[in-house]
Amino acid sequence: MHHFLIIDDHPLFREAIQIALRVVSQKAEIHEATTIDDAVEMIAGRRRGYDLALLDLSLPGTSGFEGLLLLRTRFPRLPILVVSAHDDPRIVREAMSHGISGFVSKAAKKGEIARAATLVLAGGVYVPDWFEKASAPVAFEDGELMTRLSSLTPQQMRVLQMLRQGLLNKQIAHELDVGETTVKAHVSEILRKLGVFSRTQAVIEAAKIDFDRFMEPDTGFTPPRR
């Protein structure tokens, strides 16, 4: 059974998101918070944690990305899907740079919210079609790309290489002998450090380098078991 946390101070939007989440999982346990402080208390008080938090950027007592940054700092492994009325591409891009798992406009239909939640639960990253079309492809100079890749931990490099091989989160978790939640956290950090908003973009950028040459013995990197 999935456990969701909706963080939104508007009751109508909370109701709409609840309906969308019931499409994803009819037996889901869904909790609600109307402020960031309430959300922090609820997350910290759950030993099991939440599978997904759905966050509105505009909440009482916060401005800009304050609430999002607080959650990312306190709970770095918590997948966050932003559901916001502020759907300017610049805001979406900034939100994605903070390592969220997806962005959905409040103007979106319930079906889109359900699809976004389903994708995130499967370890993906969701962005609306209109944002992908409005975003120019990421293009790094070789030096910048190498610098960004060098910021990845050895474990994150292993995960990135497995993403290049087309492995799913469940397969990666098996190869590394870790939980899928850990893999999701690694993927989020990889996207943030590379400055991209999707797994596909991360793979495209990683394909530009020779992993055998990049990974020297002193990095601690070892290829995944096959």
URLIN-V552864 format. One line per field, one symbol per residue. burial: b if it has 9 or more other C-alpha atoms within 8 Angstrom, else e. A space follows every 10 residues. Layout:
# URLIN-V552864
burial->???
This chain:
# URLIN-V552864
burial->ebbbbbbbbe eebbebbbbb bbebbeebeb ebbbbbebbb eebeeeeeeb bbbbbbbebe ebbebebbbe bbeeeebbbb bbbbeebebe bbbebbbbbb bbbbbeeeeb ebbbbbbbbb beebbbbeee bbeeeeeeee eeeebeebbe ebebebbbbb bbbbeebebe ebbbeeeeeb ebbbbbbbbb bbbbebbbbe bbbebbeeee eeeeebeeee beeeee
